[in-house]
């Protein structure tokens, strides 16, 4: 317990995000992956170089010490193919300097995707600096050689990430999502759908590193993706780190495709400290060892009940909590300050003090669909009279909404049965798409009696449908004389 409290104190001292106060702001002005020769614009790659060299580069102003690269909304796709160099010329975005740098969305409404395009990993922190990545979606990184970290690699320095999503990145070695060789602090973030042929589909913490994750979701990641038995820890893999600390984290529904000794969520040693964690793999047993497992805090469940990765509001895609999720209300009560959830979740929604949910997002009650009422109000004439073999006549059907809401995707159809079709013929389409219906609308259908039609009164069903509305029907009477 004493060792655990010492670890908590160390985390409290190191868990910081690089402040942006008095920082030089370098604004990215193009989504193109350019590097030199475009003085009228500043690409993301060029902005990183300008910040780390403290010199103007192409269309980017010079950085000066602590800098912030501000990225407007859009997709920034790596197109400069080339792997193996660390000078930020090609492939991944290399951060190699010694000055602190933040790379973040330009404003609170900007939705930014940084796409590795299957050419390389996305971000590579090589400098002995403090790097902060905030409010970005990092995706589609790919490593085919013996390298780690398909989405992000922290080789040296301190990495902090806030409200980011790392998804759909792959490594033929280890760490499909994030590889941490030095130290990383993560808050309000999602690591989802990444894979590695070796260890750690999601987060990799090899020897000497330290990782602290707060109020985040790690799910749908896969270790040993080639099923050779050479990988462990679908959610995360701790291979000799100094500490891995989870606070209010969902680490669940990950996978390990190893033929035997599967470790889907966790492969760790005794330096793993989970607090208020929801997981689908047993803690403190087998290959998921823990340094301390506070009684009553962590939950091992069969199903964490989280939705698919998608836009749930905010700047980055997330996994919403589904109704009945064991993560709802299972977060820390804030009595221990370090356990407390951040005031906002990854989508920017407020977390209630003292009763937060576990994971990157708070549960949102589903909004019931708006109930729309539609009806068929009038058929004119009440009985359409036809003579056999004569000219077609029109019957008018009036439909309307009831109350204020508009009815969407409204459709009115006549549905004659086989007996009716033997005697009557209809000109034009039997189904009419009315689109958005507000108030009343009248539709005309032309009907004629065939020469050999029976002399009787037929009933043709008129059917009205609309989104979120009860289907309505009414008979249309046709009398053949």
MARFILUM-424884 format. One line per field, with one value per residue (C-alpha): residue in three letters; chain; y, x, z. Coordinates in Angstrom, 2 decimals, padded with zeros to 5 digits. Layout:
! residues N
res <- ala; ...
chain <- A; ...
v <- Y; ...
u <- X; ...
w <- Z; ...
//
This chain:
! residues 481
res <- unk; unk; unk; unk; unk; unk; unk; unk; unk; unk; unk; unk; unk; unk; unk; unk; unk; unk; unk; unk; unk; unk; unk; unk; unk; unk; unk; unk; unk; unk; unk; unk; unk; unk; unk; unk; unk; unk; unk; unk; unk; unk; unk; unk; unk; unk; unk; unk; unk; unk; unk; unk; unk; unk; unk; unk; unk; unk; unk; unk; unk; unk; unk; unk; unk; unk; unk; unk; unk; unk; unk; unk; unk; unk; unk; unk; unk; unk; unk; unk; unk; unk; unk; unk; unk; unk; unk; unk; unk; unk; unk; unk; unk; unk; unk; unk; unk; unk; unk; unk; unk; unk; unk; unk; unk; unk; unk; unk; unk; unk; unk; unk; unk; unk; unk; unk; unk; unk; unk; unk; unk; unk; unk; unk; unk; unk; unk; unk; unk; unk; unk; unk; unk; unk; unk; unk; unk; unk; unk; unk; unk; unk; unk; unk; unk; unk; unk; unk; unk; unk; unk; unk; unk; unk; unk; unk; unk; unk; unk; unk; unk; unk; unk; unk; unk; unk; unk; unk; unk; unk; unk; unk; unk; unk; unk; unk; unk; unk; unk; unk; unk; unk; unk; unk; unk; unk; unk; unk; unk; unk; unk; unk; unk; unk; unk; unk; unk; unk; unk; unk; unk; unk; unk; unk; unk; unk; unk; unk; unk; unk; unk; unk; unk; unk; unk; unk; unk; unk; unk; unk; unk; unk; unk; unk; unk; unk; unk; unk; unk; unk; unk; unk; unk; unk; unk; unk; unk; unk; unk; unk; unk; unk; unk; unk; unk; unk; unk; unk; unk; unk; unk; unk; unk; unk; unk; unk; unk; unk; unk; unk; unk; unk; unk; unk; unk; unk; unk; unk; unk; unk; unk; unk; unk; unk; unk; unk; unk; unk; unk; unk; unk; unk; unk; unk; unk; unk; unk; unk; unk; unk; unk; unk; unk; unk; unk; unk; unk; unk; unk; unk; unk; unk; unk; unk; unk; unk; unk; unk; unk; unk; unk; unk; unk; unk; unk; unk; unk; unk; unk; unk; unk; unk; unk; unk; unk; unk; unk; unk; unk; unk; unk; unk; unk; unk; unk; unk; unk; unk; unk; unk; unk; unk; unk; unk; unk; unk; unk; unk; unk; unk; unk; unk; unk; unk; unk; unk; unk; unk; unk; unk; unk; unk; unk; unk; unk; unk; unk; unk; unk; unk; unk; unk; unk; unk; unk; unk; unk; unk; unk; unk; unk; unk; unk; unk; unk; unk; unk; unk; unk; unk; unk; unk; unk; unk; unk; unk; unk; unk; unk; unk; unk; unk; unk; unk; unk; unk; unk; unk; unk; unk; unk; unk; unk; unk; unk; unk; unk; unk; unk; unk; unk; unk; unk; unk; unk; unk; unk; unk; unk; unk; unk; unk; unk; unk; unk; unk; unk; unk; unk; unk; unk; unk; unk; unk; unk; unk; unk; unk; unk; unk; unk; unk; unk; unk; unk; unk; unk; unk; unk; unk; unk; unk; unk; unk; unk; unk; unk; unk; unk; unk; unk; unk; unk; unk; unk; unk; unk; unk; unk; unk; unk
chain <- A; A; A; A; A; A; A; A; A; A; A; A; A; A; A; A; A; A; A; A; A; A; A; A; A; A; A; A; A; A; A; A; A; A; A; A; A; A; A; A; A; A; A; A; A; A; A; A; A; A; A; A; A; A; A; A; A; A; A; A; A; A; A; A; A; A; A; A; A; A; A; A; A; A; A; A; A; A; A; A; A; A; A; A; A; A; A; A; A; A; A; A; A; A; A; A; A; A; A; A; A; A; A; A; A; A; A; A; A; A; A; A; A; A; A; A; A; A; A; A; A; A; A; A; A; A; A; A; A; A; A; A; A; A; A; A; A; A; A; A; A; A; A; A; A; A; A; A; A; A; A; A; A; A; A; A; A; A; A; A; A; A; A; A; A; A; A; A; A; A; A; A; A; A; A; A; A; A; A; A; A; A; A; A; A; A; A; A; A; A; A; A; A; A; A; A; A; A; A; A; A; A; A; A; A; A; A; A; A; A; A; A; A; A; A; A; A; A; A; A; A; A; A; A; A; A; A; A; A; A; A; A; A; A; A; A; A; A; A; A; A; A; A; A; A; A; A; A; A; A; A; A; A; A; A; A; A; A; A; A; A; A; A; A; A; A; A; A; A; A; A; A; A; A; A; A; A; A; A; A; A; A; A; A; A; A; A; A; A; A; A; A; A; A; A; A; A; A; A; A; A; A; A; A; A; A; A; A; A; A; A; A; A; A; A; A; A; A; A; A; A; A; A; A; A; A; A; A; A; A; A; A; A; A; A; A; A; A; A; A; A; A; A; A; A; A; A; A; A; A; A; A; A; A; A; A; A; A; A; A; A; A; A; A; A; A; A; A; A; A; A; A; A; A; A; A; A; A; A; A; A; A; A; A; A; A; A; A; A; A; A; A; A; A; A; A; A; A; A; A; A; A; A; A; A; A; A; A; A; A; A; A; A; A; A; A; A; A; A; A; A; A; A; A; A; A; A; A; A; A; A; A; A; A; A; A; A; A; A; A; A; A; A; A; A; A; A; A; A; A; A; A; A; A; A; A; A; A; A; A; A; A; A; A; A; A; A; A; A; A; A; A; A; A; A; A; A; A; A; A; A
v <- 000.00; 002.38; 001.79; 002.48; 005.83; 006.79; 006.00; 008.21; 011.09; 010.66; 010.66; 013.83; 015.55; 014.48; 014.52; 017.88; 019.17; 021.62; 025.12; 027.29; 030.62; 032.97; 030.31; 031.13; 030.20; 028.60; 028.28; 025.52; 026.87; 023.87; 020.24; 019.28; 017.37; 019.83; 020.41; 023.41; 025.19; 026.56; 029.86; 030.90; 028.17; 026.36; 022.60; 020.53; 019.01; 022.43; 023.88; 021.14; 021.88; 025.64; 025.06; 022.65; 024.59; 028.02; 029.28; 030.33; 027.53; 027.91; 029.65; 029.05; 031.64; 030.85; 029.06; 030.31; 027.98; 026.69; 026.63; 025.64; 024.30; 025.08; 022.86; 023.92; 021.40; 018.96; 015.81; 015.96; 012.92; 011.81; 011.63; 012.01; 008.33; 007.29; 005.48; 005.27; 008.93; 011.06; 014.55; 015.10; 015.04; 012.06; 009.53; 010.12; 013.56; 013.64; 015.80; 015.91; 019.14; 019.91; 022.67; 021.91; 021.66; 021.37; 020.15; 020.77; 021.63; 025.32; 025.92; 024.12; 023.40; 022.09; 018.39; 017.38; 014.01; 013.24; 010.25; 008.08; 006.91; 003.48; 004.90; 005.09; 005.72; 009.11; 010.90; 010.05; 011.86; 011.59; 014.75; 015.10; 017.46; 017.74; 017.00; 017.56; 016.33; 017.62; 017.22; 015.27; 012.02; 010.03; 007.17; 004.77; 004.50; 001.43; -000.17; -003.17; -003.45; -004.18; -000.95; -000.03; 002.47; 002.53; 005.63; 007.40; 006.56; 008.27; 007.42; 010.11; 013.07; 013.41; 012.88; 014.11; 013.54; 015.12; 014.33; 012.45; 009.26; 006.81; 004.34; 001.81; 001.81; -001.30; -002.59; -005.76; -005.72; -004.21; -001.34; -000.87; 002.27; 003.96; 002.90; 004.56; 004.21; 007.24; 008.47; 009.33; 010.91; 010.37; 012.00; 011.95; 009.86; 006.78; 004.05; 001.84; -000.66; -000.83; -004.04; -005.48; -008.81; -008.74; -007.19; -004.49; -003.77; -000.55; 000.81; -000.59; 000.18; -001.58; -001.52; 001.75; 003.60; 004.97; 005.44; 007.22; 007.01; 008.92; 008.84; 007.11; 004.14; 001.38; -001.09; -003.19; -003.44; -006.71; -008.27; -011.17; -010.23; -012.83; -015.54; -016.89; -016.93; -014.11; -011.32; -010.47; -007.74; -006.57; -003.50; -002.82; -004.59; -003.75; -005.30; -004.12; -000.54; 001.40; 001.96; 001.76; 003.68; 003.63; 005.92; 005.69; 003.73; 001.28; -001.37; -003.91; -005.91; -006.09; -009.27; -011.51; -013.92; -016.17; -019.87; -020.30; -018.04; -015.30; -011.93; -009.79; -006.67; -006.79; -008.23; -006.69; -007.09; -005.88; -002.25; -002.00; 000.04; 000.08; 002.32; 002.46; 000.32; -001.61; -004.61; -007.91; -009.71; -010.70; -008.43; -009.77; -013.22; -015.01; -012.53; -009.45; -008.79; -005.68; -003.88; -003.04; -003.82; -001.63; -003.61; -002.55; -000.13; -002.18; -004.16; -007.31; -007.72; -009.93; -006.95; -003.29; -002.28; 000.39; 001.47; 001.61; 004.21; 007.17; 010.86; 011.25; 014.99; 016.81; 016.97; 013.32; 009.98; 008.09; 004.99; 005.96; 004.07; 002.02; 001.80; -000.47; -000.22; -001.18; 001.91; 004.22; 005.79; 003.56; 006.32; 007.78; 010.00; 012.54; 011.98; 011.28; 014.22; 012.16; 009.79; 012.59; 012.69; 015.78; 018.34; 017.65; 014.41; 013.76; 015.18; 018.36; 017.41; 018.17; 015.35; 015.53; 016.10; 013.06; 010.64; 010.36; 007.42; 005.32; 005.89; 008.74; 009.85; 010.30; 008.30; 010.22; 009.24; 008.31; 010.90; 009.23; 009.74; 012.54; 011.04; 012.26; 011.65; 011.51; 010.64; 010.31; 013.04; 012.85; 010.76; 012.55; 011.50; 009.15; 006.63; 006.92; 005.82; 004.33; 002.87; -000.16; 000.66; 004.41; 007.21; 007.13; 009.36; 010.81; 010.12; 012.63; 011.50; 014.20; 013.50; 015.68; 015.85; 016.15; 018.81; 020.82; 018.33; 017.76; 014.20; 013.00; 010.58; 010.58; 008.14; 007.52; 004.32; 002.63; -001.12; -003.01; -006.76; -009.32; -009.34; -005.53; -005.57; -007.90; -005.26; -001.90; -000.33; 002.52; 005.20; 006.54; 005.39; 003.69; 005.06; 008.77; 010.06; 013.22; 013.97; 016.26; 016.77; 019.86; 020.41; 018.90; 017.69; 016.22; 013.53; 012.42; 008.90; 008.06; 004.87; 003.22; 000.17; -002.54; -003.62; -006.92; -005.52; -006.88; -004.50; -004.05; -001.76; -002.38; -001.27; -000.18; 000.40; 003.79; 003.49; 006.45; 005.99; 008.37; 008.18; 007.66; 007.70; 005.00; 003.69; 004.81; 003.32; 004.06; 002.41; 004.10; 002.96; 002.46; 001.48; -000.03; 000.43
u <- 000.00; 002.86; 004.38; 000.98; 000.65; 004.15; 003.10; 000.02; 002.17; 004.50; 001.55; 000.13; 003.47; 003.86; 000.32; 000.28; -000.62; 001.80; 000.36; -000.34; 000.06; 002.53; 003.15; 003.79; 000.72; 001.46; -001.67; -001.94; -003.53; -003.73; -004.78; -002.18; 000.91; 003.43; 007.02; 008.72; 007.94; 004.57; 005.34; 001.70; 000.56; 001.58; 000.99; 000.88; 004.25; 005.78; 004.27; 005.91; 009.28; 008.90; 008.03; 010.87; 013.59; 012.46; 012.79; 010.28; 009.69; 007.90; 004.60; 004.87; 006.15; 009.10; 008.51; 010.06; 010.38; 006.98; 004.74; 001.20; 000.37; -003.29; -005.05; -008.36; -011.13; -010.56; -008.66; -004.87; -003.71; -000.07; 000.82; 004.61; 005.54; 008.78; 009.69; 012.78; 013.83; 013.25; 013.61; 009.90; 010.48; 008.29; 006.02; 005.04; 005.02; 008.32; 008.65; 012.40; 013.26; 013.72; 011.11; 007.64; 005.00; 001.23; -000.59; -004.31; -007.56; -007.74; -010.95; -013.59; -015.72; -012.97; -013.14; -009.64; -008.60; -004.91; -004.80; -001.71; -003.17; -001.60; 001.86; 003.46; 002.61; 001.00; 003.04; 006.58; 007.95; 011.72; 012.90; 013.57; 010.63; 007.12; 004.57; 000.86; -001.74; -005.26; -008.70; -007.50; -008.61; -005.47; -006.20; -005.02; -001.38; 000.42; 003.78; 004.95; 008.51; 009.84; 008.53; 006.09; 003.26; 001.03; -000.79; 001.69; 005.16; 006.64; 010.33; 011.69; 010.33; 006.88; 003.71; 000.30; -002.89; -006.25; -009.55; -008.01; -009.09; -006.54; -008.24; -007.74; -003.95; -001.82; 001.65; 003.30; 005.28; 003.83; 001.53; -001.11; -002.30; 000.29; 003.81; 005.25; 008.98; 009.30; 006.09; 002.56; -000.42; -003.81; -007.08; -010.59; -009.40; -010.35; -008.07; -010.18; -009.95; -006.15; -004.18; -000.69; 000.75; 002.76; 001.97; -000.58; -003.30; -004.01; -001.30; 002.22; 004.36; 007.74; 010.59; 011.30; 008.21; 005.32; 001.70; -001.18; -004.66; -007.63; -011.29; -010.62; -011.88; -009.67; -011.70; -011.89; -008.10; -006.39; -003.07; -001.45; -003.60; -001.85; -002.64; 000.92; 001.03; 003.59; 001.56; -000.30; -002.55; -005.22; -006.05; -002.59; 000.67; 002.99; 006.36; 008.44; 007.24; 007.86; 004.09; 000.79; -001.98; -005.65; -008.24; -011.90; -010.99; -012.94; -010.49; -012.88; -013.94; -010.43; -009.05; -006.01; -006.02; -003.32; -004.23; -003.66; -002.98; -005.30; -004.97; -007.64; -007.62; -004.52; -001.03; 000.75; 003.04; 002.65; 003.27; -000.26; -002.51; -006.19; -008.68; -012.34; -011.73; -014.33; -012.77; -013.78; -010.65; -010.04; -007.67; -004.89; -004.98; -003.12; -001.28; -003.08; -001.22; -001.84; 000.10; -003.04; -006.71; -008.84; -011.89; -015.19; -013.72; -012.97; -015.56; -014.97; -017.96; -019.07; -020.18; -019.32; -022.30; -020.70; -021.81; -019.81; -017.15; -018.91; -019.67; -021.51; -020.95; -017.73; -014.64; -013.60; -015.43; -016.25; -017.99; -021.23; -022.35; -025.47; -028.41; -027.54; -023.77; -021.87; -019.71; -022.64; -022.19; -019.19; -016.57; -014.75; -016.69; -013.87; -013.01; -009.43; -008.50; -006.41; -009.34; -011.71; -013.05; -012.38; -015.19; -015.91; -015.87; -014.36; -017.44; -017.34; -020.36; -020.32; -019.64; -021.61; -019.40; -019.05; -020.93; -019.13; -019.26; -016.21; -014.66; -014.17; -017.80; -020.78; -023.93; -026.57; -030.20; -031.50; -033.89; -037.20; -038.27; -040.69; -044.14; -045.77; -049.42; -050.68; -054.10; -056.15; -058.70; -060.89; -061.64; -063.58; -065.94; -067.06; -067.89; -066.19; -068.67; -067.28; -068.71; -067.04; -064.60; -065.01; -062.54; -060.70; -061.86; -059.91; -060.39; -058.82; -057.24; -056.38; -053.78; -052.55; -050.40; -052.02; -050.47; -047.30; -044.56; -043.85; -044.01; -040.87; -040.61; -044.37; -045.76; -049.33; -050.17; -053.21; -053.09; -055.62; -055.87; -055.88; -059.67; -059.74; -056.97; -059.02; -061.76; -059.99; -056.96; -054.92; -053.12; -049.87; -047.96; -049.85; -047.36; -046.63; -043.68; -044.84; -041.57; -041.97; -045.63; -046.75; -050.48; -052.69; -052.04; -054.36; -053.27; -055.26; -055.32; -056.93; -059.01; -060.88; -063.16; -062.11; -064.60; -065.28; -065.33; -067.95; -070.75; -070.19; -068.60; -064.88; -062.78; -059.18; -057.04; -055.24; -052.19; -050.29; -046.84; -044.24; -041.12; -041.96; -045.69; -048.33; -049.38; -052.89; -055.28; -058.72; -060.86; -061.45; -064.79; -065.20; -068.58; -068.71; -072.07
w <- 000.00; 000.85; -002.59; -004.19; -002.38; -003.53; -007.10; -006.70; -005.53; -008.49; -010.89; -009.36; -009.92; -013.53; -014.96; -016.69; -020.10; -021.69; -021.05; -024.06; -022.23; -023.99; -026.63; -030.28; -032.32; -035.70; -037.79; -040.37; -043.55; -045.90; -045.62; -048.23; -047.07; -048.52; -047.45; -049.02; -052.28; -051.14; -049.44; -049.59; -047.23; -044.05; -043.89; -040.70; -041.55; -042.20; -039.01; -036.92; -038.52; -037.99; -034.34; -033.60; -035.46; -034.21; -037.78; -040.41; -042.90; -046.21; -045.30; -041.53; -039.03; -036.80; -033.54; -030.33; -027.40; -026.36; -029.44; -030.38; -033.84; -034.43; -036.96; -038.56; -039.16; -042.01; -042.96; -043.03; -044.96; -045.20; -048.88; -048.79; -048.86; -047.25; -044.06; -041.88; -041.79; -038.69; -040.15; -040.85; -044.62; -045.48; -043.86; -040.25; -038.64; -036.72; -033.60; -033.02; -031.18; -027.51; -027.08; -025.77; -028.50; -028.58; -031.69; -031.38; -033.10; -033.97; -032.02; -029.99; -033.07; -035.36; -036.22; -037.26; -038.66; -039.13; -041.47; -041.90; -045.22; -044.75; -045.52; -042.06; -038.43; -037.84; -035.11; -033.96; -030.89; -031.16; -029.39; -025.68; -025.37; -023.99; -026.71; -026.24; -028.78; -028.18; -029.80; -032.86; -034.49; -035.34; -037.72; -040.42; -039.39; -040.73; -039.90; -041.89; -040.53; -037.02; -035.51; -032.76; -032.54; -035.61; -034.42; -032.13; -030.83; -027.78; -027.96; -025.65; -023.72; -022.19; -024.18; -023.03; -024.99; -024.28; -025.97; -028.88; -030.61; -032.02; -034.33; -037.11; -036.94; -037.36; -036.66; -037.93; -034.66; -031.46; -030.49; -033.12; -031.35; -029.09; -028.09; -024.98; -024.39; -022.10; -020.46; -021.44; -019.73; -021.38; -020.45; -021.98; -024.93; -026.93; -028.32; -030.57; -033.39; -033.58; -034.07; -033.81; -034.93; -031.68; -028.30; -027.54; -030.00; -028.10; -025.76; -025.31; -022.25; -022.58; -020.05; -018.23; -019.42; -017.41; -018.47; -016.75; -018.26; -016.88; -017.92; -021.24; -023.24; -024.67; -026.72; -029.89; -030.14; -031.12; -030.15; -032.03; -035.02; -037.19; -034.61; -034.41; -030.60; -030.49; -028.93; -025.73; -024.40; -026.82; -024.74; -023.35; -022.75; -019.88; -020.62; -017.68; -017.27; -014.08; -013.72; -015.58; -013.83; -014.87; -013.27; -014.39; -017.53; -019.67; -020.89; -022.31; -025.36; -026.76; -028.36; -028.42; -031.35; -029.87; -030.16; -026.40; -023.37; -024.54; -022.83; -024.53; -022.34; -020.18; -020.09; -017.10; -014.17; -010.58; -011.54; -012.99; -010.69; -011.76; -009.93; -011.00; -014.08; -016.08; -017.82; -019.42; -018.21; -014.61; -012.69; -010.53; -012.10; -014.87; -017.09; -015.73; -012.50; -010.41; -007.72; -005.80; -006.47; -004.21; -003.04; -004.59; -007.13; -010.24; -012.20; -014.22; -016.52; -019.40; -021.49; -020.94; -023.12; -025.26; -028.70; -031.96; -032.65; -034.24; -033.98; -030.67; -030.50; -029.73; -031.91; -032.10; -032.54; -029.35; -028.00; -026.26; -023.18; -023.83; -021.48; -018.56; -019.04; -015.85; -016.43; -015.63; -012.21; -011.48; -011.45; -008.47; -006.07; -005.97; -002.32; -003.43; -005.71; -008.12; -008.66; -009.62; -013.17; -015.32; -015.34; -019.03; -021.01; -024.46; -026.19; -024.12; -021.99; -018.27; -015.85; -012.60; -009.59; -007.39; -009.64; -012.97; -015.35; -016.16; -019.59; -022.03; -022.12; -019.84; -020.49; -022.43; -022.12; -025.58; -026.95; -027.76; -031.37; -031.99; -032.27; -035.45; -036.21; -039.80; -041.16; -044.32; -043.83; -046.96; -050.03; -052.78; -054.19; -051.44; -054.17; -057.58; -060.26; -063.48; -066.68; -068.23; -071.01; -070.59; -069.82; -066.49; -063.66; -060.75; -057.08; -054.65; -051.39; -048.84; -046.13; -043.28; -040.18; -036.78; -034.58; -035.15; -036.18; -039.82; -041.09; -042.86; -045.78; -046.29; -048.84; -050.03; -051.91; -053.40; -052.84; -054.97; -054.47; -057.32; -057.71; -057.99; -060.61; -062.80; -063.09; -062.61; -064.18; -062.70; -064.64; -063.20; -060.13; -057.35; -054.78; -054.45; -052.41; -050.64; -048.84; -045.83; -045.06; -043.18; -042.91; -045.62; -049.15; -051.82; -054.25; -057.32; -058.69; -062.05; -062.26; -065.14; -065.38; -067.79; -070.52; -068.80; -065.27; -062.90; -062.03; -058.32; -055.74; -055.18; -052.23; -052.81; -049.73; -049.47; -047.18; -045.68; -044.11; -042.62; -040.43; -036.72; -037.51; -037.23; -040.64; -041.58; -044.12; -045.55; -048.23; -051.57; -052.99; -056.74; -058.22; -061.71; -063.49
//
